[in-house]
Amino acid sequence: MEILKKFFHTDDSTTHLIIRVVLGFVIFLHGAQKLFGWFGGHGFSGTMGFFTEKMGFPAVIAFLVIIGESFGALGLITGFLTRLSAAGIACIMLGAIAMRHWNHGIFMNWGGNQAGEGFEYHLLALGLAIPLILFGGGTCSLDQIFERKIHKMT
């Protein structure tokens, strides 16, 4: 029970609420592109094909990225399993930096002068995920409700 208490523990931080909802919203848009094909994305099969055939990722990694960005983002928005969701997003961002964007430098390709996109977006998302991993989702999170229920049970 003690581990569950620590896992769900959060405070009444409005700052963490704002961080998780904004990060969750932005990541969900990218996840929806990959999972559903919304917002100009290629959908699940197109994204799986791109990750596995063009980028050479194992299918399990491609699947976890799609699911992590989609359902992990919903977890952040609702504050459900915030630490796990934020850790998943952090892993995806670290992987994107290391596997795809590091060689292009930090800056996004706003002017179309680079061969690819830099990693500034991923670094910002990582920076927002870290406080959620460390401190939880803050006020108005489902985690906070679970923590209170666990506390009453013990």
Summary of the structure (lengths in Angstrom):
residues: 154
radius of gyration: 16.8
end to end distance: 7.7
largest distance: 59.3
contacts: 509
relative contact order: 0.20
helix: 75%
strand: 0%
